[in-house]
Structures are given as structure tokens and as C-alpha cells.
Amino acid sequence: MAISELQLPASVHTHALADANALAKALAEEVAERLRQAIASKGQACVVLSGGRSPVPFLEQLARQVLDWSKVTVSLADERWVPVEHEASNAGLIARHLLHGAAAKARFIGLYQPSPTLEAAAELADQLLGELPPIDVLVLGMGDDGHTASLFPASPNLRQGLAKVSERRCLAMLAPAVPHQRLSMTRALLASAGFIALSVQGAGKLATLRAALAAEDPTEMPIRAFLHDPLDIYWCP
Ligand SMILES: O=C(O)[C@H](O)[C@@H](O)[C@H](O)[C@H](O)COP(=O)(O)O
């Protein structure tokens, strides 16, 4: 099965790449070009990235791109509520695979905050994200259950997290897999991005996308919140 077989809305563009390295390179080049354009027109650029396992080759390719990283703000679509030293930290992932060499000059705004409770940490992150410039580029991943960022089906706060209009930028979420406690940018903030890419690999994720396209309720599969607006899907077998 290939991504071209999906019945996608006209606003969704697909990029089918031969393998994970080709996808990483193509997506990194697209993201870098859009960041250069934002810097040229506004003097600054903001990119919001997702964590997980698959983004590593993309992050390494992005770190190699030639652009004025001192004018770029990098943030995270979501975070596991663990310190940056923890192996599951998305901030740690970004530090290891993107923010080195020239890209170390970028400003990073993370979501993790030490706090007595997850809810209080989300409120702190929400305030900190008040400093986030307009998002030029957002790169989302997607879980097999149709979650994206840390907008997980059945999570408390999910309905608030999926609201099209929201004062909140960040909410506490619960994932079915450890680390359960997550912090997620809200749909309202994520959907404000100028360019949104969804990076997915393998037949399983294609099957998830097919299921997501077969119904409308985003509380069942939160990725649905992003499939009916402009979106570029990068896929490889
Ligand atoms: O913190 C996270 O885990 C991510 O932000 C999450 O939303 C990720 O994008 C999906 O789980 C897909 O992960 P993979 O791309 O590694 O399968």
C-alpha cells in the first residue's frame, strides 16, 4: 500500500520517499527553506518539532542545513514530564540531535518545568509559551492510535486540547505508554503554524491514516484535527 492510495482532502499534499533517510533529507530541506524565507521576510523564524523515535534522522539532517540559526526559535509540540537528562525527554532528544554545531545558536523554548503537579507544570509551560513567536513550521508525528503531539485519545483535557479556539497554549495530558504524564501544545496553538508537515513511516501508520480519514471525531483519533486543513504528509515505506 502507498500513500497515493489514500483518499485525502485537496488541502493535503503527500510526499512519498524511498526510505527513512530520503524522508529525513527531503523534510529537513523543506523545513530549512521555509525557515530561511521567514528570516528573510521577518528577521526571525520559529519551528515546533515533535519527539518520539522516528524524528532522529530528520533532526540530524536539519542540523546540517545552512541558515542563520541565531534567528530561529525552536520549541516542542509536546514533552514527556521528565527532566531533560531523562532518556525519554524530548528536550534531550532535540539537544542531542539538533542543537549542536551551528544549530546550537538557536533559542530553545522547552515545555518541561519542575513542579509539584503535572497540571501546575502545564500552567508554567503555558505562560512560558507566551514568549513563543508565531510558528512558521510545525512538524508532527503520529502514533498508531492516531495521537499527535501528546493529544492522546481518552486523555483527560483532550476536548480542551482539541478546541479550535483556546486561550491555553499547553495542557497536561496522559499517555497510555510510559512516561504517562505529558505536556502538549494545544490544537489551537499547533494549528496556527504557517506550514504543517506530518512525518510518518511504514504501512502501519498508513493504515492509521486510512482509519483516521474514514471518520470525523478527533477525540477518537486526534490526528483528524489536522487532516482537513493545509498539511504536507511525508511518508516512506
Ligand atoms: O513525544 C512523542 O512521542 C511525540 O511527540 C509523539 O506524538 C510522536 O510524534 C508519535 O508518538 C510518533 O512517534 P514515532 O514517530 O517515533 O513513531
PDBQT file of the ligand as one rigid body, heavy atoms in Angstrom, charges set to zero:
ROOT
HETATM    1  O1  LIG A 301       6.623  12.733  22.345  1.00  0.00    +0.000 OA
HETATM    2  C1  LIG A 301       6.264  11.977  21.437  1.00  0.00    +0.000 C 
HETATM    3  O2  LIG A 301       6.317  10.730  21.490  1.00  0.00    +0.000 OA
HETATM    4  C2  LIG A 301       5.790  12.551  20.130  1.00  0.00    +0.000 C 
HETATM    5  O3  LIG A 301       5.645  13.858  20.063  1.00  0.00    +0.000 OA
HETATM    6  C3  LIG A 301       4.651  11.754  19.598  1.00  0.00    +0.000 C 
HETATM    7  O4  LIG A 301       3.490  12.440  19.291  1.00  0.00    +0.000 OA
HETATM    8  C4  LIG A 301       5.201  11.097  18.354  1.00  0.00    +0.000 C 
HETATM    9  O5  LIG A 301       5.231  12.029  17.281  1.00  0.00    +0.000 OA
HETATM   10  C5  LIG A 301       4.365   9.915  17.977  1.00  0.00    +0.000 C 
HETATM   11  O6  LIG A 301       4.263   9.073  19.108  1.00  0.00    +0.000 OA
HETATM   12  C6  LIG A 301       5.034   9.155  16.832  1.00  0.00    +0.000 C 
HETATM   13  O7  LIG A 301       6.277   8.731  17.263  1.00  0.00    +0.000 OA
HETATM   14  P1  LIG A 301       7.228   7.981  16.193  1.00  0.00    +0.000 P 
HETATM   15  O8  LIG A 301       7.336   8.938  15.041  1.00  0.00    +0.000 OA
HETATM   16  O9  LIG A 301       8.536   7.794  16.920  1.00  0.00    +0.000 OA
HETATM   17  O10 LIG A 301       6.518   6.715  15.846  1.00  0.00    +0.000 OA
ENDROOT
TORSDOF 0
